[in-house]
């Protein structure tokens, strides 16, 4: 989470975070990230791209989501 906090304070219209998580903890981690984005008042015109690497049932995959802060929209983009 420390690396994500550094991303929160950066000044960019698009912010990208690539991280790894266990499948059973991904939802809790993603909720924590969304909460941090809502709490942080600066950077309200930016978009976050979150790519989480998961190893599920001997399969490598990424779960990718887009968070548009200005519109308050969270979109699950893909399982790759």
mmCIF file of the N, C-alpha and C atoms, coordinates in Angstrom:
data_MODEL
# 
_entry.id   MODEL 
# 
loop_
_atom_site.group_PDB 
_atom_site.id 
_atom_site.type_symbol 
_atom_site.label_atom_id 
_atom_site.label_alt_id 
_atom_site.label_comp_id 
_atom_site.label_asym_id 
_atom_site.label_entity_id 
_atom_site.label_seq_id 
_atom_site.pdbx_PDB_ins_code 
_atom_site.Cartn_x 
_atom_site.Cartn_y 
_atom_site.Cartn_z 
_atom_site.occupancy 
_atom_site.B_iso_or_equiv 
_atom_site.pdbx_formal_charge 
_atom_site.auth_seq_id 
_atom_site.auth_comp_id 
_atom_site.auth_asym_id 
_atom_site.auth_atom_id 
_atom_site.pdbx_PDB_model_num 
ATOM 1   N N  . UNK A 1 1  ? 0.819   -1.189  0.000   1.00 0.00 ? 1  UNK A N  1 
ATOM 2   C CA . UNK A 1 1  ? 0.000   0.000   0.000   1.00 0.00 ? 1  UNK A CA 1 
ATOM 3   C C  . UNK A 1 1  ? 0.866   1.258   0.000   1.00 0.00 ? 1  UNK A C  1 
ATOM 4   N N  . UNK A 1 2  ? 2.086   1.160   0.510   1.00 0.00 ? 2  UNK A N  1 
ATOM 5   C CA . UNK A 1 2  ? 2.984   2.307   0.541   1.00 0.00 ? 2  UNK A CA 1 
ATOM 6   C C  . UNK A 1 2  ? 3.229   2.852   -0.869  1.00 0.00 ? 2  UNK A C  1 
ATOM 7   N N  . UNK A 1 3  ? 3.449   1.964   -1.840  1.00 0.00 ? 3  UNK A N  1 
ATOM 8   C CA . UNK A 1 3  ? 3.678   2.410   -3.209  1.00 0.00 ? 3  UNK A CA 1 
ATOM 9   C C  . UNK A 1 3  ? 2.450   3.107   -3.783  1.00 0.00 ? 3  UNK A C  1 
ATOM 10  N N  . UNK A 1 4  ? 1.270   2.633   -3.448  1.00 0.00 ? 4  UNK A N  1 
ATOM 11  C CA . UNK A 1 4  ? 0.056   3.285   -3.925  1.00 0.00 ? 4  UNK A CA 1 
ATOM 12  C C  . UNK A 1 4  ? -0.095  4.673   -3.330  1.00 0.00 ? 4  UNK A C  1 
ATOM 13  N N  . UNK A 1 5  ? 0.289   4.853   -2.091  1.00 0.00 ? 5  UNK A N  1 
ATOM 14  C CA . UNK A 1 5  ? 0.217   6.177   -1.468  1.00 0.00 ? 5  UNK A CA 1 
ATOM 15  C C  . UNK A 1 5  ? 1.124   7.164   -2.199  1.00 0.00 ? 5  UNK A C  1 
ATOM 16  N N  . UNK A 1 6  ? 2.269   6.700   -2.681  1.00 0.00 ? 6  UNK A N  1 
ATOM 17  C CA . UNK A 1 6  ? 3.140   7.573   -3.477  1.00 0.00 ? 6  UNK A CA 1 
ATOM 18  C C  . UNK A 1 6  ? 2.450   7.956   -4.786  1.00 0.00 ? 6  UNK A C  1 
ATOM 19  N N  . UNK A 1 7  ? 1.710   7.024   -5.361  1.00 0.00 ? 7  UNK A N  1 
ATOM 20  C CA . UNK A 1 7  ? 0.985   7.293   -6.601  1.00 0.00 ? 7  UNK A CA 1 
ATOM 21  C C  . UNK A 1 7  ? -0.120  8.324   -6.371  1.00 0.00 ? 7  UNK A C  1 
ATOM 22  N N  . UNK A 1 8  ? -0.775  8.260   -5.225  1.00 0.00 ? 8  UNK A N  1 
ATOM 23  C CA . UNK A 1 8  ? -1.843  9.216   -4.909  1.00 0.00 ? 8  UNK A CA 1 
ATOM 24  C C  . UNK A 1 8  ? -1.354  10.661  -4.985  1.00 0.00 ? 8  UNK A C  1 
ATOM 25  N N  . UNK A 1 9  ? -0.165  10.932  -4.494  1.00 0.00 ? 9  UNK A N  1 
ATOM 26  C CA . UNK A 1 9  ? 0.323   12.312  -4.434  1.00 0.00 ? 9  UNK A CA 1 
ATOM 27  C C  . UNK A 1 9  ? 1.005   12.769  -5.718  1.00 0.00 ? 9  UNK A C  1 
ATOM 28  N N  . UNK A 1 10 ? 1.190   11.867  -6.665  1.00 0.00 ? 10 UNK A N  1 
ATOM 29  C CA . UNK A 1 10 ? 1.818   12.267  -7.927  1.00 0.00 ? 10 UNK A CA 1 
ATOM 30  C C  . UNK A 1 10 ? 0.852   13.117  -8.738  1.00 0.00 ? 10 UNK A C  1 
ATOM 31  N N  . UNK A 1 11 ? 1.405   13.940  -9.621  1.00 0.00 ? 11 UNK A N  1 
ATOM 32  C CA . UNK A 1 11 ? 0.605   14.847  -10.424 1.00 0.00 ? 11 UNK A CA 1 
ATOM 33  C C  . UNK A 1 11 ? 0.577   14.357  -11.869 1.00 0.00 ? 11 UNK A C  1 
ATOM 34  N N  . UNK A 1 12 ? -0.486  13.658  -12.225 1.00 0.00 ? 12 UNK A N  1 
ATOM 35  C CA . UNK A 1 12 ? -0.603  13.103  -13.565 1.00 0.00 ? 12 UNK A CA 1 
ATOM 36  C C  . UNK A 1 12 ? -2.081  12.876  -13.869 1.00 0.00 ? 12 UNK A C  1 
ATOM 37  N N  . UNK A 1 13 ? -2.496  13.049  -15.135 1.00 0.00 ? 13 UNK A N  1 
ATOM 38  C CA . UNK A 1 13 ? -3.901  12.804  -15.469 1.00 0.00 ? 13 UNK A CA 1 
ATOM 39  C C  . UNK A 1 13 ? -4.256  11.318  -15.481 1.00 0.00 ? 13 UNK A C  1 
ATOM 40  N N  . UNK A 1 14 ? -3.259  10.462  -15.722 1.00 0.00 ? 14 UNK A N  1 
ATOM 41  C CA . UNK A 1 14 ? -3.465  9.014   -15.701 1.00 0.00 ? 14 UNK A CA 1 
ATOM 42  C C  . UNK A 1 14 ? -2.413  8.398   -14.786 1.00 0.00 ? 14 UNK A C  1 
ATOM 43  N N  . UNK A 1 15 ? -2.877  7.574   -13.846 1.00 0.00 ? 15 UNK A N  1 
ATOM 44  C CA . UNK A 1 15 ? -1.975  6.929   -12.895 1.00 0.00 ? 15 UNK A CA 1 
ATOM 45  C C  . UNK A 1 15 ? -2.148  5.422   -13.025 1.00 0.00 ? 15 UNK A C  1 
ATOM 46  N N  . UNK A 1 16 ? -1.038  4.704   -13.144 1.00 0.00 ? 16 UNK A N  1 
ATOM 47  C CA . UNK A 1 16 ? -1.073  3.257   -13.368 1.00 0.00 ? 16 UNK A CA 1 
ATOM 48  C C  . UNK A 1 16 ? -0.396  2.551   -12.200 1.00 0.00 ? 16 UNK A C  1 
ATOM 49  N N  . UNK A 1 17 ? -1.066  1.523   -11.679 1.00 0.00 ? 17 UNK A N  1 
ATOM 50  C CA . UNK A 1 17 ? -0.515  0.713   -10.589 1.00 0.00 ? 17 UNK A CA 1 
ATOM 51  C C  . UNK A 1 17 ? -0.604  -0.748  -11.001 1.00 0.00 ? 17 UNK A C  1 
ATOM 52  N N  . UNK A 1 18 ? 0.538   -1.424  -11.009 1.00 0.00 ? 18 UNK A N  1 
ATOM 53  C CA . UNK A 1 18 ? 0.599   -2.854  -11.271 1.00 0.00 ? 18 UNK A CA 1 
ATOM 54  C C  . UNK A 1 18 ? 1.057   -3.511  -9.982  1.00 0.00 ? 18 UNK A C  1 
ATOM 55  N N  . UNK A 1 19 ? 0.283   -4.496  -9.507  1.00 0.00 ? 19 UNK A N  1 
ATOM 56  C CA . UNK A 1 19 ? 0.598   -5.123  -8.231  1.00 0.00 ? 19 UNK A CA 1 
ATOM 57  C C  . UNK A 1 19 ? 0.184   -6.587  -8.261  1.00 0.00 ? 19 UNK A C  1 
ATOM 58  N N  . UNK A 1 20 ? 0.604   -7.316  -7.253  1.00 0.00 ? 20 UNK A N  1 
ATOM 59  C CA . UNK A 1 20 ? 0.297   -8.739  -7.147  1.00 0.00 ? 20 UNK A CA 1 
ATOM 60  C C  . UNK A 1 20 ? -0.523  -8.985  -5.889  1.00 0.00 ? 20 UNK A C  1 
ATOM 61  N N  . UNK A 1 21 ? -1.465  -9.910  -5.995  1.00 0.00 ? 21 UNK A N  1 
ATOM 62  C CA . UNK A 1 21 ? -2.293  -10.244 -4.845  1.00 0.00 ? 21 UNK A CA 1 
ATOM 63  C C  . UNK A 1 21 ? -2.747  -11.688 -4.955  1.00 0.00 ? 21 UNK A C  1 
ATOM 64  N N  . UNK A 1 22 ? -3.049  -12.267 -3.812  1.00 0.00 ? 22 UNK A N  1 
ATOM 65  C CA . UNK A 1 22 ? -3.674  -13.582 -3.814  1.00 0.00 ? 22 UNK A CA 1 
ATOM 66  C C  . UNK A 1 22 ? -5.147  -13.387 -4.167  1.00 0.00 ? 22 UNK A C  1 
ATOM 67  N N  . UNK A 1 23 ? -5.725  -14.364 -4.808  1.00 0.00 ? 23 UNK A N  1 
ATOM 68  C CA . UNK A 1 23 ? -7.117  -14.224 -5.253  1.00 0.00 ? 23 UNK A CA 1 
ATOM 69  C C  . UNK A 1 23 ? -8.064  -13.913 -4.099  1.00 0.00 ? 23 UNK A C  1 
ATOM 70  N N  . UNK A 1 24 ? -7.853  -14.558 -2.964  1.00 0.00 ? 24 UNK A N  1 
ATOM 71  C CA . UNK A 1 24 ? -8.769  -14.358 -1.843  1.00 0.00 ? 24 UNK A CA 1 
ATOM 72  C C  . UNK A 1 24 ? -8.604  -13.006 -1.152  1.00 0.00 ? 24 UNK A C  1 
ATOM 73  N N  . UNK A 1 25 ? -7.519  -12.283 -1.405  1.00 0.00 ? 25 UNK A N  1 
ATOM 74  C CA . UNK A 1 25 ? -7.339  -10.974 -0.775  1.00 0.00 ? 25 UNK A CA 1 
ATOM 75  C C  . UNK A 1 25 ? -7.486  -9.819  -1.769  1.00 0.00 ? 25 UNK A C  1 
ATOM 76  N N  . UNK A 1 26 ? -7.712  -10.136 -3.049  1.00 0.00 ? 26 UNK A N  1 
ATOM 77  C CA . UNK A 1 26 ? -7.809  -9.082  -4.065  1.00 0.00 ? 26 UNK A CA 1 
ATOM 78  C C  . UNK A 1 26 ? -8.957  -8.116  -3.770  1.00 0.00 ? 26 UNK A C  1 
ATOM 79  N N  . UNK A 1 27 ? -10.136 -8.630  -3.469  1.00 0.00 ? 27 UNK A N  1 
ATOM 80  C CA . UNK A 1 27 ? -11.297 -7.757  -3.256  1.00 0.00 ? 27 UNK A CA 1 
ATOM 81  C C  . UNK A 1 27 ? -11.086 -6.803  -2.089  1.00 0.00 ? 27 UNK A C  1 
ATOM 82  N N  . UNK A 1 28 ? -10.485 -7.282  -0.992  1.00 0.00 ? 28 UNK A N  1 
ATOM 83  C CA . UNK A 1 28 ? -10.211 -6.405  0.147   1.00 0.00 ? 28 UNK A CA 1 
ATOM 84  C C  . UNK A 1 28 ? -9.187  -5.337  -0.213  1.00 0.00 ? 28 UNK A C  1 
ATOM 85  N N  . UNK A 1 29 ? -8.160  -5.728  -0.937  1.00 0.00 ? 29 UNK A N  1 
ATOM 86  C CA . UNK A 1 29 ? -7.131  -4.776  -1.354  1.00 0.00 ? 29 UNK A CA 1 
ATOM 87  C C  . UNK A 1 29 ? -7.721  -3.720  -2.292  1.00 0.00 ? 29 UNK A C  1 
ATOM 88  N N  . UNK A 1 30 ? -8.545  -4.155  -3.237  1.00 0.00 ? 30 UNK A N  1 
ATOM 89  C CA . UNK A 1 30 ? -9.156  -3.228  -4.187  1.00 0.00 ? 30 UNK A CA 1 
ATOM 90  C C  . UNK A 1 30 ? -10.089 -2.256  -3.456  1.00 0.00 ? 30 UNK A C  1 
ATOM 91  N N  . UNK A 1 31 ? -10.850 -2.712  -2.467  1.00 0.00 ? 31 UNK A N  1 
ATOM 92  C CA . UNK A 1 31 ? -11.707 -1.827  -1.676  1.00 0.00 ? 31 UNK A CA 1 
ATOM 93  C C  . UNK A 1 31 ? -10.877 -0.789  -0.932  1.00 0.00 ? 31 UNK A C  1 
ATOM 94  N N  . UNK A 1 32 ? -9.732  -1.215  -0.401  1.00 0.00 ? 32 UNK A N  1 
ATOM 95  C CA . UNK A 1 32 ? -8.843  -0.298  0.315   1.00 0.00 ? 32 UNK A CA 1 
ATOM 96  C C  . UNK A 1 32 ? -8.299  0.767   -0.639  1.00 0.00 ? 32 UNK A C  1 
ATOM 97  N N  . UNK A 1 33 ? -7.915  0.363   -1.838  1.00 0.00 ? 33 UNK A N  1 
ATOM 98  C CA . UNK A 1 33 ? -7.403  1.308   -2.834  1.00 0.00 ? 33 UNK A CA 1 
ATOM 99  C C  . UNK A 1 33 ? -8.500  2.306   -3.224  1.00 0.00 ? 33 UNK A C  1 
ATOM 100 N N  . UNK A 1 34 ? -9.722  1.831   -3.490  1.00 0.00 ? 34 UNK A N  1 
ATOM 101 C CA . UNK A 1 34 ? -10.822 2.731   -3.847  1.00 0.00 ? 34 UNK A CA 1 
ATOM 102 C C  . UNK A 1 34 ? -11.117 3.712   -2.711  1.00 0.00 ? 34 UNK A C  1 
ATOM 103 N N  . UNK A 1 35 ? -11.050 3.247   -1.480  1.00 0.00 ? 35 UNK A N  1 
ATOM 104 C CA . UNK A 1 35 ? -11.275 4.115   -0.331  1.00 0.00 ? 35 UNK A CA 1 
ATOM 105 C C  . UNK A 1 35 ? -10.201 5.200   -0.246  1.00 0.00 ? 35 UNK A C  1 
ATOM 106 N N  . UNK A 1 36 ? -8.957  4.814   -0.489  1.00 0.00 ? 36 UNK A N  1 
ATOM 107 C CA . UNK A 1 36 ? -7.850  5.783   -0.458  1.00 0.00 ? 36 UNK A CA 1 
ATOM 108 C C  . UNK A 1 36 ? -8.027  6.836   -1.549  1.00 0.00 ? 36 UNK A C  1 
ATOM 109 N N  . UNK A 1 37 ? -8.480  6.411   -2.733  1.00 0.00 ? 37 UNK A N  1 
ATOM 110 C CA . UNK A 1 37 ? -8.709  7.353   -3.829  1.00 0.00 ? 37 UNK A CA 1 
ATOM 111 C C  . UNK A 1 37 ? -9.809  8.353   -3.447  1.00 0.00 ? 37 UNK A C  1 
ATOM 112 N N  . UNK A 1 38 ? -10.901 7.874   -2.853  1.00 0.00 ? 38 UNK A N  1 
ATOM 113 C CA . UNK A 1 38 ? -12.009 8.754   -2.460  1.00 0.00 ? 38 UNK A CA 1 
ATOM 114 C C  . UNK A 1 38 ? -11.595 9.710   -1.351  1.00 0.00 ? 38 UNK A C  1 
ATOM 115 N N  . UNK A 1 39 ? -10.742 9.248   -0.436  1.00 0.00 ? 39 UNK A N  1 
ATOM 116 C CA . UNK A 1 39 ? -10.315 10.054  0.702   1.00 0.00 ? 39 UNK A CA 1 
ATOM 117 C C  . UNK A 1 39 ? -9.362  11.163  0.282   1.00 0.00 ? 39 UNK A C  1 
ATOM 118 N N  . UNK A 1 40 ? -8.493  10.868  -0.689  1.00 0.00 ? 40 UNK A N  1 
ATOM 119 C CA . UNK A 1 40 ? -7.484  11.836  -1.110  1.00 0.00 ? 40 UNK A CA 1 
ATOM 120 C C  . UNK A 1 40 ? -8.146  12.917  -1.950  1.00 0.00 ? 40 UNK A C  1 
ATOM 121 N N  . UNK A 1 41 ? -8.075  14.151  -1.526  1.00 0.00 ? 41 UNK A N  1 
ATOM 122 C CA . UNK A 1 41 ? -8.816  15.239  -2.164  1.00 0.00 ? 41 UNK A CA 1 
ATOM 123 C C  . UNK A 1 41 ? -8.145  15.804  -3.413  1.00 0.00 ? 41 UNK A C  1 
ATOM 124 N N  . UNK A 1 42 ? -6.830  15.761  -3.492  1.00 0.00 ? 42 UNK A N  1 
ATOM 125 C CA . UNK A 1 42 ? -6.137  16.306  -4.655  1.00 0.00 ? 42 UNK A CA 1 
ATOM 126 C C  . UNK A 1 42 ? -6.173  15.284  -5.784  1.00 0.00 ? 42 UNK A C  1 
ATOM 127 N N  . UNK A 1 43 ? -5.941  15.731  -7.003  1.00 0.00 ? 43 UNK A N  1 
ATOM 128 C CA . UNK A 1 43 ? -5.903  14.821  -8.133  1.00 0.00 ? 43 UNK A CA 1 
ATOM 129 C C  . UNK A 1 43 ? -7.268  14.297  -8.518  1.00 0.00 ? 43 UNK A C  1 
ATOM 130 N N  . UNK A 1 44 ? -8.291  15.141  -8.337  1.00 0.00 ? 44 UNK A N  1 
ATOM 131 C CA . UNK A 1 44 ? -9.656  14.674  -8.580  1.00 0.00 ? 44 UNK A CA 1 
ATOM 132 C C  . UNK A 1 44 ? -10.013 14.591  -10.061 1.00 0.00 ? 44 UNK A C  1 
ATOM 133 N N  . UNK A 1 45 ? -9.137  15.041  -10.932 1.00 0.00 ? 45 UNK A N  1 
ATOM 134 C CA . UNK A 1 45 ? -9.405  14.968  -12.370 1.00 0.00 ? 45 UNK A CA 1 
ATOM 135 C C  . UNK A 1 45 ? -8.647  13.833  -13.037 1.00 0.00 ? 45 UNK A C  1 
ATOM 136 N N  . UNK A 1 46 ? -8.154  12.885  -12.289 1.00 0.00 ? 46 UNK A N  1 
ATOM 137 C CA . UNK A 1 46 ? -7.309  11.852  -12.884 1.00 0.00 ? 46 UNK A CA 1 
ATOM 138 C C  . UNK A 1 46 ? -8.056  10.530  -13.038 1.00 0.00 ? 46 UNK A C  1 
ATOM 139 N N  . UNK A 1 47 ? -7.426  9.638   -13.771 1.00 0.00 ? 47 UNK A N  1 
ATOM 140 C CA . UNK A 1 47 ? -7.930  8.286   -13.969 1.00 0.00 ? 47 UNK A CA 1 
ATOM 141 C C  . UNK A 1 47 ? -6.852  7.311   -13.514 1.00 0.00 ? 47 UNK A C  1 
ATOM 142 N N  . UNK A 1 48 ? -7.254  6.304   -12.765 1.00 0.00 ? 48 UNK A N  1 
ATOM 143 C CA . UNK A 1 48 ? -6.339  5.256   -12.311 1.00 0.00 ? 48 UNK A CA 1 
ATOM 144 C C  . UNK A 1 48 ? -6.577  4.000   -13.142 1.00 0.00 ? 48 UNK A C  1 
ATOM 145 N N  . UNK A 1 49 ? -5.502  3.366   -13.547 1.00 0.00 ? 49 UNK A N  1 
ATOM 146 C CA . UNK A 1 49 ? -5.559  2.045   -14.159 1.00 0.00 ? 49 UNK A CA 1 
ATOM 147 C C  . UNK A 1 49 ? -4.882  1.100   -13.168 1.00 0.00 ? 49 UNK A C  1 
ATOM 148 N N  . UNK A 1 50 ? -5.622  0.123   -12.690 1.00 0.00 ? 50 UNK A N  1 
ATOM 149 C CA . UNK A 1 50 ? -5.115  -0.834  -11.705 1.00 0.00 ? 50 UNK A CA 1 
ATOM 150 C C  . UNK A 1 50 ? -5.030  -2.207  -12.352 1.00 0.00 ? 50 UNK A C  1 
ATOM 151 N N  . UNK A 1 51 ? -3.829  -2.776  -12.370 1.00 0.00 ? 51 UNK A N  1 
ATOM 152 C CA . UNK A 1 51 ? -3.624  -4.106  -12.950 1.00 0.00 ? 51 UNK A CA 1 
ATOM 153 C C  . UNK A 1 51 ? -3.063  -5.017  -11.866 1.00 0.00 ? 51 UNK A C  1 
ATOM 154 N N  . UNK A 1 52 ? -3.856  -6.010  -11.493 1.00 0.00 ? 52 UNK A N  1 
ATOM 155 C CA . UNK A 1 52 ? -3.465  -6.921  -10.422 1.00 0.00 ? 52 UNK A CA 1 
ATOM 156 C C  . UNK A 1 52 ? -3.106  -8.282  -11.007 1.00 0.00 ? 52 UNK A C  1 
ATOM 157 N N  . UNK A 1 53 ? -1.888  -8.730  -10.734 1.00 0.00 ? 53 UNK A N  1 
ATOM 158 C CA . UNK A 1 53 ? -1.456  -10.069 -11.149 1.00 0.00 ? 53 UNK A CA 1 
ATOM 159 C C  . UNK A 1 53 ? -1.988  -11.084 -10.146 1.00 0.00 ? 53 UNK A C  1 
ATOM 160 N N  . UNK A 1 54 ? -2.660  -12.098 -10.670 1.00 0.00 ? 54 UNK A N  1 
ATOM 161 C CA . UNK A 1 54 ? -3.204  -13.174 -9.837  1.00 0.00 ? 54 UNK A CA 1 
ATOM 162 C C  . UNK A 1 54 ? -2.716  -14.510 -10.367 1.00 0.00 ? 54 UNK A C  1 
ATOM 163 N N  . UNK A 1 55 ? -2.447  -15.433 -9.472  1.00 0.00 ? 55 UNK A N  1 
ATOM 164 C CA . UNK A 1 55 ? -2.121  -16.811 -9.835  1.00 0.00 ? 55 UNK A CA 1 
ATOM 165 C C  . UNK A 1 55 ? -3.260  -17.671 -9.313  1.00 0.00 ? 55 UNK A C  1 
ATOM 166 N N  . UNK A 1 56 ? -4.130  -18.105 -10.214 1.00 0.00 ? 56 UNK A N  1 
ATOM 167 C CA . UNK A 1 56 ? -5.351  -18.802 -9.826  1.00 0.00 ? 56 UNK A CA 1 
ATOM 168 C C  . UNK A 1 56 ? -5.394  -20.174 -10.495 1.00 0.00 ? 56 UNK A C  1 
ATOM 169 N N  . UNK A 1 57 ? -5.514  -21.215 -9.690  1.00 0.00 ? 57 UNK A N  1 
ATOM 170 C CA . UNK A 1 57 ? -5.627  -22.581 -10.218 1.00 0.00 ? 57 UNK A CA 1 
ATOM 171 C C  . UNK A 1 57 ? -4.565  -22.879 -11.282 1.00 0.00 ? 57 UNK A C  1 
ATOM 172 N N  . UNK A 1 58 ? -3.315  -22.573 -10.939 1.00 0.00 ? 58 UNK A N  1 
ATOM 173 C CA . UNK A 1 58 ? -2.175  -22.804 -11.823 1.00 0.00 ? 58 UNK A CA 1 
ATOM 174 C C  . UNK A 1 58 ? -2.255  -22.000 -13.118 1.00 0.00 ? 58 UNK A C  1 
ATOM 175 N N  . UNK A 1 59 ? -2.974  -20.883 -13.091 1.00 0.00 ? 59 UNK A N  1 
ATOM 176 C CA . UNK A 1 59 ? -3.111  -20.023 -14.256 1.00 0.00 ? 59 UNK A CA 1 
ATOM 177 C C  . UNK A 1 59 ? -2.669  -18.611 -13.884 1.00 0.00 ? 59 UNK A C  1 
ATOM 178 N N  . UNK A 1 60 ? -1.846  -18.010 -14.724 1.00 0.00 ? 60 UNK A N  1 
ATOM 179 C CA . UNK A 1 60 ? -1.433  -16.618 -14.542 1.00 0.00 ? 60 UNK A CA 1 
ATOM 180 C C  . UNK A 1 60 ? -2.478  -15.719 -15.183 1.00 0.00 ? 60 UNK A C  1 
ATOM 181 N N  . UNK A 1 61 ? -2.898  -14.681 -14.463 1.00 0.00 ? 61 UNK A N  1 
ATOM 182 C CA . UNK A 1 61 ? -3.862  -13.759 -15.044 1.00 0.00 ? 61 UNK A CA 1 
ATOM 183 C C  . UNK A 1 61 ? -3.726  -12.373 -14.424 1.00 0.00 ? 61 UNK A C  1 
ATOM 184 N N  . UNK A 1 62 ? -4.227  -11.383 -15.141 1.00 0.00 ? 62 UNK A N  1 
ATOM 185 C CA . UNK A 1 62 ? -4.307  -10.020 -14.642 1.00 0.00 ? 62 UNK A CA 1 
ATOM 186 C C  . UNK A 1 62 ? -5.771  -9.637  -14.542 1.00 0.00 ? 62 UNK A C  1 
ATOM 187 N N  . UNK A 1 63 ? -6.132  -8.975  -13.468 1.00 0.00 ? 63 UNK A N  1 
ATOM 188 C CA . UNK A 1 63 ? -7.439  -8.359  -13.343 1.00 0.00 ? 63 UNK A CA 1 
ATOM 189 C C  . UNK A 1 63 ? -7.196  -6.864  -13.471 1.00 0.00 ? 63 UNK A C  1 
ATOM 190 N N  . UNK A 1 64 ? -7.834  -6.244  -14.437 1.00 0.00 ? 64 UNK A N  1 
ATOM 191 C CA . UNK A 1 64 ? -7.562  -4.843  -14.749 1.00 0.00 ? 64 UNK A CA 1 
ATOM 192 C C  . UNK A 1 64 ? -8.830  -4.021  -14.513 1.00 0.00 ? 64 UNK A C  1 
ATOM 193 N N  . UNK A 1 65 ? -8.666  -2.889  -13.829 1.00 0.00 ? 65 UNK A N  1 
ATOM 194 C CA . UNK A 1 65 ? -9.796  -2.007  -13.540 1.00 0.00 ? 65 UNK A CA 1 
ATOM 195 C C  . UNK A 1 65 ? -9.402  -0.563  -13.826 1.00 0.00 ? 65 UNK A C  1 
ATOM 196 N N  . UNK A 1 66 ? -10.402 0.240   -14.134 1.00 0.00 ? 66 UNK A N  1 
ATOM 197 C CA . UNK A 1 66 ? -10.222 1.674   -14.393 1.00 0.00 ? 66 UNK A CA 1 
ATOM 198 C C  . UNK A 1 66 ? -11.068 2.432   -13.384 1.00 0.00 ? 66 UNK A C  1 
ATOM 199 N N  . UNK A 1 67 ? -10.463 3.425   -12.735 1.00 0.00 ? 67 UNK A N  1 
ATOM 200 C CA . UNK A 1 67 ? -11.181 4.267   -11.778 1.00 0.00 ? 67 UNK A CA 1 
ATOM 201 C C  . UNK A 1 67 ? -11.109 5.701   -12.291 1.00 0.00 ? 67 UNK A C  1 
ATOM 202 N N  . UNK A 1 68 ? -12.248 6.235   -12.711 1.00 0.00 ? 68 UNK A N  1 
ATOM 203 C CA . UNK A 1 68 ? -12.337 7.619   -13.163 1.00 0.00 ? 68 UNK A CA 1 
ATOM 204 C C  . UNK A 1 68 ? -12.795 8.448   -11.966 1.00 0.00 ? 68 UNK A C  1 
ATOM 205 N N  . UNK A 1 69 ? -11.885 9.188   -11.378 1.00 0.00 ? 69 UNK A N  1 
ATOM 206 C CA . UNK A 1 69 ? -12.164 9.905   -10.137 1.00 0.00 ? 69 UNK A CA 1 
ATOM 207 C C  . UNK A 1 69 ? -13.193 11.007  -10.354 1.00 0.00 ? 69 UNK A C  1 
ATOM 208 N N  . UNK A 1 70 ? -13.074 11.748  -11.427 1.00 0.00 ? 70 UNK A N  1 
ATOM 209 C CA . UNK A 1 70 ? -13.968 12.873  -11.673 1.00 0.00 ? 70 UNK A CA 1 
ATOM 210 C C  . UNK A 1 70 ? -15.422 12.420  -11.806 1.00 0.00 ? 70 UNK A C  1 
ATOM 211 N N  . UNK A 1 71 ? -15.637 11.305  -12.513 1.00 0.00 ? 71 UNK A N  1 
ATOM 212 C CA . UNK A 1 71 ? -16.991 10.808  -12.722 1.00 0.00 ? 71 UNK A CA 1 
ATOM 213 C C  . UNK A 1 71 ? -17.433 9.809   -11.667 1.00 0.00 ? 71 UNK A C  1 
ATOM 214 N N  . UNK A 1 72 ? -16.510 9.369   -10.820 1.00 0.00 ? 72 UNK A N  1 
ATOM 215 C CA . UNK A 1 72 ? -16.838 8.412   -9.777  1.00 0.00 ? 72 UNK A CA 1 
ATOM 216 C C  . UNK A 1 72 ? -17.166 7.039   -10.319 1.00 0.00 ? 72 UNK A C  1 
ATOM 217 N N  . UNK A 1 73 ? -16.547 6.669   -11.445 1.00 0.00 ? 73 UNK A N  1 
ATOM 218 C CA . UNK A 1 73 ? -16.850 5.407   -12.110 1.00 0.00 ? 73 UNK A CA 1 
ATOM 219 C C  . UNK A 1 73 ? -15.717 4.424   -11.920 1.00 0.00 ? 73 UNK A C  1 
ATOM 220 N N  . UNK A 1 74 ? -16.055 3.190   -11.527 1.00 0.00 ? 74 UNK A N  1 
ATOM 221 C CA . UNK A 1 74 ? -15.088 2.117   -11.445 1.00 0.00 ? 74 UNK A CA 1 
ATOM 222 C C  . UNK A 1 74 ? -15.512 1.058   -12.461 1.00 0.00 ? 74 UNK A C  1 
ATOM 223 N N  . UNK A 1 75 ? -14.619 0.752   -13.392 1.00 0.00 ? 75 UNK A N  1 
ATOM 224 C CA . UNK A 1 75 ? -14.934 -0.225  -14.440 1.00 0.00 ? 75 UNK A CA 1 
ATOM 225 C C  . UNK A 1 75 ? -13.962 -1.393  -14.374 1.00 0.00 ? 75 UNK A C  1 
ATOM 226 N N  . UNK A 1 76 ? -14.504 -2.596  -14.298 1.00 0.00 ? 76 UNK A N  1 
ATOM 227 C CA . UNK A 1 76 ? -13.673 -3.791  -14.419 1.00 0.00 ? 76 UNK A CA 1 
ATOM 228 C C  . UNK A 1 76 ? -13.438 -3.963  -15.911 1.00 0.00 ? 76 UNK A C  1 
ATOM 229 N N  . UNK A 1 77 ? -12.190 -3.869  -16.345 1.00 0.00 ? 77 UNK A N  1 
ATOM 230 C CA . UNK A 1 77 ? -11.916 -3.907  -17.769 1.00 0.00 ? 77 UNK A CA 1 
ATOM 231 C C  . UNK A 1 77 ? -11.697 -5.293  -18.315 1.00 0.00 ? 77 UNK A C  1 
ATOM 232 N N  . UNK A 1 78 ? -10.938 -6.122  -17.587 1.00 0.00 ? 78 UNK A N  1 
ATOM 233 C CA . UNK A 1 78 ? -10.599 -7.407  -18.190 1.00 0.00 ? 78 UNK A CA 1 
ATOM 234 C C  . UNK A 1 78 ? -9.994  -8.367  -17.188 1.00 0.00 ? 78 UNK A C  1 
ATOM 235 N N  . UNK A 1 79 ? -10.137 -9.638  -17.509 1.00 0.00 ? 79 UNK A N  1 
ATOM 236 C CA . UNK A 1 79 ? -9.326  -10.709 -16.947 1.00 0.00 ? 79 UNK A CA 1 
ATOM 237 C C  . UNK A 1 79 ? -8.497  -11.192 -18.104 1.00 0.00 ? 79 UNK A C  1 
ATOM 238 N N  . UNK A 1 80 ? -7.189  -11.089 -17.987 1.00 0.00 ? 80 UNK A N  1 
ATOM 239 C CA . UNK A 1 80 ? -6.314  -11.490 -19.096 1.00 0.00 ? 80 UNK A CA 1 
ATOM 240 C C  . UNK A 1 80 ? -5.419  -12.615 -18.627 1.00 0.00 ? 80 UNK A C  1 
# 
